[in-house]
Each structure stands twice: as structure tokens, then as C-alpha cells.
Amino acid sequence: MDDKIDKTLEYYSIKKREILDFVNSQNNLTTEQIIESGEGLEALEYKITALEIAKEN
């Protein structure tokens, strides 16, 4: 079970990095793009936190 959690954590971490790289590489993001990126990061952080807690238990 831990192996599946680790793989999922790795996947979500990669997706998080992709969003951060996208935001940091742009100079002219629209408000909508910023909000969508923030919402995406929020969802990923929630999932990562939940998986880390599950892994501890």
C-alpha cells in the first residue's frame, strides 16, 4: 500500500511543480490563469497532505 501512496505522491508533486514552473515562467498571466493555477495548487496540496497523513497511519 505504501508503494501506491509513494507513487501517487510523486505524481502529485510533479504536477505541482509543473503548475509552479508555468506560473513562474510567465510574464503576462491573466487573472483567470492565476486563479486557475491557484485552485489547482490548492487541490494538489490537499491531496498531498491527505496522502502523507495516510502514509503515517
Secondary structure, DSSP 8 states (H G I E B T S, - for coil): -HHHHHHHHHHHHHHHHHHHHHHHH-SS--HHHHHHHHHHHHHHHHHHHHHHHHHH-
